[in-house]
Amino acid sequence: MQRLSLLLIVVLASTAFAQSARLSRQGTPVAATVEGYDKGHCIALPKSIRICKLLADDKDTFLVQKDGKNPGTWPGNAYLGETSDFEVLTGDLDDDRRPELIVANHDGTSNGLGVDYWTIFIFPDPEFHHFTAPLTFSVEEYGSSGTFVTSGGRVNILTTSWVGNEDPKHKRGWGMYLVGQWWRYRSGELRPLLDRSIIARRYLFGFEKERNETTRRDPIPFQWLSHPNTEPVRTGFITNQSNVSKRGVIQSATREKESITVVFKPDGEQSITYVYPGTYQDKNQLDYFGDTATGRLYPKNYQPSQPETWLHNKRATLRHYEDNKLDVLWLEGRQKQ
């Protein structure tokens, strides 16, 4: 009887654990008026908390409200002035039996292929006892259960982007591919799932038809990349070959609103200041960070909650990829003191 009771406890605990890994969507955006902003929508959460997406003449902003106060804000993008196209999820991402809070924002949709651009913000504390900047990254194509994929009681994160390249099997020429990488959330960062390959699916007529029929429905993009035509690729499929590289140390990193200013000193040369994520207006811009130890490229616009600490004094290699016009800073360990 005692063994049966123990077994029942284990089963119930396992069931509770599996359920805790499932993400829950929290309400829907409701039009709201917030002082200082022209337009906004908010999602109400338990314990008198609201997540609001707001628009003003000079800024697009996310705001968390708690008990009538505003613990913190962070930058957001209101595509075509729309403030209702975001969602809030909660669930245990890192297997510590405590939920995280996820805000997924629709940044825009491209012409032509109609790519949906989203930015994901992950907060470690859904109750916002102490506001800290979120872990941030962007994806091209998004679905709540197709980007955050529950498997075996754990939540795996599938980040996706569209890449133009030659057929890796050399049976066709150049084409467009949806490329996916797998991650886990841990300690406020994304950690690559190395037992899962980077995967790519070529955009052929069958994929186009499927995509037109399933866009903005879960579980995309996971469903699209579960097709038999999906194949494993390496990081070089995203970047192509590097023709210039410089090894050195990151002397400093400073957050400035939506970007980070990175001072990188190549060995034996003068320091160079870069902006990440950069724009065409920036003289020196970084497009991606990469992890040298695993060879994985972090998602677009990837920023941990404390990028200054994450980057400062790290050894790194700056690689330029001429074919794709990309500059990637591949991160190593800390500089020895």
C-alpha positions as CSV (number, residue, x, y, z in Angstrom):
1,M,0.0,0.0,0.0
2,Q,2.9,2.3,0.9
3,R,4.5,1.6,-2.5
4,L,1.3,2.3,-4.3
5,S,0.9,5.6,-2.5
6,L,4.4,6.6,-3.4
7,L,3.9,5.6,-7.0
8,L,0.7,7.7,-7.1
9,I,2.6,10.7,-5.7
10,V,5.2,10.3,-8.4
11,V,2.6,10.0,-11.2
12,L,0.7,13.1,-9.9
13,A,3.9,15.1,-9.6
14,S,4.9,14.1,-13.2
15,T,1.5,15.1,-14.4
16,A,1.7,18.4,-12.7
17,F,5.1,19.0,-14.1
18,A,4.0,18.2,-17.6
19,Q,1.1,20.6,-17.3
20,S,3.2,23.4,-15.9
21,A,5.3,23.3,-19.0
22,R,2.3,24.2,-21.1
23,L,2.0,27.8,-21.9
24,S,-1.3,29.7,-21.2
25,R,-2.5,32.6,-23.2
26,Q,-3.5,35.4,-20.9
27,G,-6.6,37.3,-22.2
28,T,-7.0,39.5,-25.2
29,P,-6.0,43.1,-25.8
30,V,-8.6,45.6,-24.8
31,A,-8.6,49.3,-25.9
32,A,-7.4,51.4,-23.0
33,T,-6.6,55.0,-22.1
34,V,-3.2,55.6,-20.4
35,E,-2.1,59.1,-19.5
36,G,0.6,60.4,-21.7
37,Y,-0.2,58.2,-24.7
38,D,-2.5,58.7,-27.7
39,K,-3.6,55.1,-28.1
40,G,-3.3,51.8,-26.4
41,H,-4.5,48.3,-25.7
42,C,-3.9,46.3,-22.5
43,I,-4.1,42.7,-21.4
44,A,-5.3,42.1,-17.8
45,L,-3.4,39.6,-15.7
46,P,-4.1,38.3,-12.2
47,K,-3.1,40.3,-9.1
48,S,-4.1,43.7,-10.7
49,I,-1.4,43.6,-13.3
50,R,-1.8,44.9,-16.9
51,I,0.5,44.7,-19.9
52,C,-0.1,47.6,-22.3
53,K,1.1,48.4,-25.8
54,L,1.0,52.2,-26.2
55,L,1.4,54.7,-29.0
56,A,2.5,58.3,-28.8
57,D,3.9,60.8,-31.3
58,D,7.5,60.2,-30.4
59,K,7.5,56.5,-29.2
60,D,6.0,53.1,-29.3
61,T,6.1,51.5,-25.8
62,F,5.2,48.6,-23.7
63,L,4.2,49.3,-20.1
64,V,3.5,47.1,-17.1
65,Q,1.0,48.4,-14.6
66,K,0.6,46.9,-11.1
67,D,-1.8,48.2,-8.4
68,G,-2.2,51.4,-10.3
69,K,1.5,52.1,-10.6
70,N,3.9,51.7,-13.5
71,P,6.9,49.5,-12.5
72,G,8.6,49.7,-15.9
73,T,8.5,50.2,-19.7
74,W,10.4,48.8,-22.6
75,P,10.5,49.7,-26.3
76,G,7.9,48.1,-28.7
77,N,6.9,48.6,-32.3
78,A,3.3,49.6,-33.3
79,Y,3.0,48.5,-36.9
80,L,0.9,51.0,-38.8
81,G,-0.1,52.5,-35.5
82,E,-1.8,49.3,-34.3
83,T,-1.6,48.6,-30.6
84,S,-3.8,45.4,-30.4
85,D,-1.5,43.0,-32.2
86,F,0.4,41.4,-29.3
87,E,-0.2,38.5,-26.9
88,V,0.9,37.5,-23.4
89,L,1.7,33.9,-22.4
90,T,2.8,32.4,-19.1
91,G,4.4,29.0,-18.4
92,D,7.4,27.3,-16.9
93,L,10.2,27.7,-19.5
94,D,13.2,26.6,-17.5
95,D,11.9,23.7,-15.5
96,D,12.2,25.5,-12.1
97,R,8.5,25.1,-11.2
98,R,8.0,28.8,-11.5
99,P,6.3,30.5,-14.5
100,E,7.9,33.0,-16.8
101,L,5.9,35.7,-18.6
102,I,6.2,36.1,-22.4
103,V,5.1,39.1,-24.4
104,A,5.0,38.5,-28.2
105,N,4.7,41.6,-30.4
106,H,3.8,41.7,-34.1
107,D,6.4,44.2,-35.5
108,G,5.2,44.2,-39.1
109,T,4.6,42.2,-42.3
110,S,6.6,42.5,-45.4
111,N,5.3,43.1,-48.9
112,G,5.7,40.3,-51.5
113,L,6.4,37.1,-49.5
114,G,4.3,38.5,-46.6
115,V,6.8,37.6,-43.8
116,D,5.5,38.3,-40.3
117,Y,8.1,39.8,-38.0
118,W,7.7,39.4,-34.3
119,T,9.7,40.3,-31.2
120,I,9.6,38.1,-28.1
121,F,10.1,39.5,-24.6
122,I,10.6,37.1,-21.7
123,F,10.3,38.2,-18.0
124,P,11.4,35.8,-15.2
125,D,8.8,37.2,-12.8
126,P,5.1,37.4,-13.9
127,E,4.2,39.3,-10.8
128,F,6.9,42.0,-11.4
129,H,8.1,42.2,-7.8
130,H,11.2,43.9,-9.2
131,F,11.1,45.1,-12.8
132,T,14.1,44.2,-15.0
133,A,14.6,44.5,-18.7
134,P,13.4,41.4,-20.5
135,L,15.3,38.8,-22.5
136,T,14.6,39.9,-26.1
137,F,14.9,38.3,-29.5
138,S,13.1,38.5,-32.9
139,V,11.7,35.8,-35.2
140,E,10.3,35.7,-38.7
141,E,7.0,33.9,-38.5
142,Y,5.4,33.2,-35.1
143,G,2.8,31.1,-33.4
144,S,2.4,30.7,-29.6
145,S,2.6,26.9,-29.7
146,G,4.6,26.7,-32.9
147,T,7.4,28.9,-31.6
148,F,7.2,27.6,-28.0
149,V,6.9,23.9,-28.6
150,T,6.1,21.6,-25.6
151,S,7.7,18.2,-25.8
152,G,8.3,15.7,-23.1
153,G,7.2,18.1,-20.4
154,R,9.6,20.8,-21.5
155,V,9.2,23.9,-23.6
156,N,11.6,24.1,-26.6
157,I,11.9,27.4,-28.4
158,L,12.0,27.4,-32.2
159,T,13.4,30.6,-33.7
160,T,12.9,31.0,-37.5
161,S,14.1,33.3,-40.3
162,W,14.0,33.3,-44.1
163,V,17.3,32.7,-45.8
164,G,18.2,32.8,-49.5
165,N,20.8,30.2,-50.5
166,E,21.7,27.4,-52.9
167,D,20.2,24.0,-52.5
168,P,22.4,22.2,-49.9
169,K,21.9,19.0,-51.9
170,H,22.9,20.7,-55.1
171,K,19.9,19.4,-56.9
172,R,18.4,22.9,-57.5
173,G,19.8,26.4,-57.7
174,W,19.2,29.4,-55.5
175,G,16.0,29.5,-53.5
176,M,14.2,30.8,-50.3
177,Y,14.3,28.7,-47.2
178,L,12.6,28.9,-43.8
179,V,15.4,28.1,-41.3
180,G,14.8,27.0,-37.7
181,Q,17.0,26.7,-34.6
182,W,16.1,25.1,-31.3
183,W,16.8,26.7,-27.9
184,R,15.9,26.4,-24.2
185,Y,15.4,29.3,-21.9
186,R,17.6,29.1,-18.8
187,S,19.0,31.7,-16.3
188,G,17.6,34.6,-18.4
189,E,19.3,33.4,-21.6
190,L,18.7,31.2,-24.6
191,R,20.8,28.0,-24.7
192,P,21.1,26.1,-27.9
193,L,19.7,22.5,-28.0
194,L,22.6,20.8,-29.6
195,D,20.9,17.5,-29.9
196,R,18.5,19.1,-32.4
197,S,19.9,20.2,-35.8
198,I,19.4,23.5,-37.5
199,I,16.6,22.8,-40.0
200,A,15.6,24.3,-43.3
201,R,12.7,23.9,-45.7
202,R,12.7,25.2,-49.3
203,Y,9.9,27.5,-50.4
204,L,8.3,25.4,-53.2
205,F,4.7,25.5,-54.5
206,G,3.6,23.0,-51.9
207,F,5.0,25.0,-49.1
208,E,3.5,28.2,-50.5
209,K,0.0,26.6,-50.6
210,E,0.4,25.2,-47.1
211,R,1.6,28.5,-45.7
212,N,-1.3,30.4,-47.4
213,E,-3.8,28.1,-45.7
214,T,-2.2,28.1,-42.3
215,T,-0.7,31.6,-41.7
216,R,-1.4,32.9,-38.2
217,R,-2.7,29.6,-37.1
218,D,-0.9,27.4,-34.5
219,P,1.2,25.4,-34.5
220,I,3.2,27.3,-37.2
221,P,6.1,27.6,-37.8
222,F,6.7,24.3,-36.1
223,Q,4.1,22.6,-38.4
224,W,5.9,23.9,-41.5
225,L,9.3,22.6,-40.4
226,S,7.8,19.2,-39.5
227,H,7.3,18.4,-43.2
228,P,9.4,15.6,-44.8
229,N,11.1,18.1,-47.1
230,T,12.7,19.8,-44.1
231,E,16.5,19.0,-44.0
232,P,19.3,19.6,-41.5
233,V,21.8,22.4,-42.3
234,R,24.7,24.0,-40.6
235,T,25.2,27.6,-39.4
236,G,27.1,28.4,-42.5
237,F,23.9,28.0,-44.5
238,I,22.6,31.2,-42.8
239,T,25.8,33.2,-43.0
240,N,27.8,31.6,-45.9
241,Q,31.6,31.8,-45.8
242,S,33.5,34.5,-43.9
243,N,36.3,36.2,-45.8
244,V,37.5,38.6,-43.1
245,S,38.0,38.0,-39.3
246,K,39.5,39.8,-36.4
247,R,40.0,38.4,-32.9
248,G,40.0,40.6,-29.9
249,V,38.2,41.6,-26.7
250,I,34.9,43.4,-25.9
251,Q,36.0,46.4,-23.8
252,S,32.5,47.6,-23.0
253,A,28.8,47.3,-23.9
254,T,26.2,50.0,-23.2
255,R,22.5,49.7,-23.7
256,E,20.9,52.7,-25.4
257,K,17.1,52.3,-25.8
258,E,16.7,49.6,-28.4
259,S,20.3,49.0,-29.2
260,I,23.7,48.2,-27.7
261,T,26.9,50.1,-28.3
262,V,29.8,47.6,-28.3
263,V,33.4,48.7,-28.1
264,F,35.5,45.9,-29.6
265,K,39.4,46.0,-29.6
266,P,41.0,43.7,-32.2
267,D,44.3,42.3,-31.0
268,G,47.1,44.8,-31.9
269,E,44.7,47.4,-33.3
270,Q,42.7,50.4,-32.2
271,S,39.2,49.9,-30.6
272,I,36.2,50.0,-32.9
273,T,32.7,51.0,-31.8
274,Y,29.8,49.0,-33.2
275,V,26.0,49.4,-32.9
276,Y,23.9,46.2,-32.4
277,P,21.4,45.7,-33.9
278,G,22.6,48.2,-36.4
279,T,20.8,49.9,-39.3
280,Y,22.0,51.2,-42.6
281,Q,22.6,54.6,-41.0
282,D,25.3,53.2,-38.7
283,K,28.8,53.2,-39.9
284,N,29.8,50.1,-38.0
285,Q,26.9,47.7,-37.3
286,L,26.6,44.2,-36.0
287,D,24.0,41.9,-37.4
288,Y,24.3,38.9,-35.1
289,F,26.0,37.5,-32.1
290,G,27.2,33.9,-32.2
291,D,28.5,31.4,-29.7
292,T,31.9,30.1,-30.6
293,A,31.7,27.0,-28.4
294,T,28.6,25.6,-30.1
295,G,28.8,27.3,-33.5
296,R,25.2,28.6,-33.1
297,L,24.0,32.0,-34.3
298,Y,21.8,33.7,-31.8
299,P,18.4,34.9,-33.1
300,K,18.0,38.4,-34.6
301,N,18.0,41.2,-32.1
302,Y,19.0,38.9,-29.3
303,Q,19.6,40.7,-26.0
304,P,19.7,39.1,-22.5
305,S,18.3,41.3,-19.8
306,Q,21.8,42.5,-18.8
307,P,23.8,42.7,-22.1
308,E,26.4,44.8,-20.4
309,T,27.4,42.0,-18.0
310,W,26.9,39.3,-20.7
311,L,29.3,41.0,-23.2
312,H,31.9,42.9,-21.1
313,N,35.4,41.6,-21.2
314,K,34.6,38.6,-23.4
315,R,37.0,37.4,-26.0
316,A,35.4,37.4,-29.4
317,T,36.0,37.1,-33.1
318,L,34.5,39.6,-35.5
319,R,33.7,37.9,-38.9
320,H,32.5,39.6,-42.0
321,Y,30.4,37.6,-44.5
322,E,30.6,39.4,-47.8
323,D,28.0,37.4,-49.7
324,N,25.2,38.2,-47.2
325,K,26.7,41.6,-46.0
326,L,26.7,40.3,-42.5
327,D,29.0,41.2,-39.5
328,V,28.8,38.6,-36.7
329,L,30.6,38.9,-33.3
330,W,31.4,35.3,-32.2
331,L,31.6,35.2,-28.4
332,E,34.2,33.2,-26.4
333,G,35.0,33.2,-22.7
334,R,36.2,36.0,-20.4
335,Q,39.4,37.9,-20.9
336,K,41.9,36.8,-18.2
337,Q,42.6,39.5,-15.7
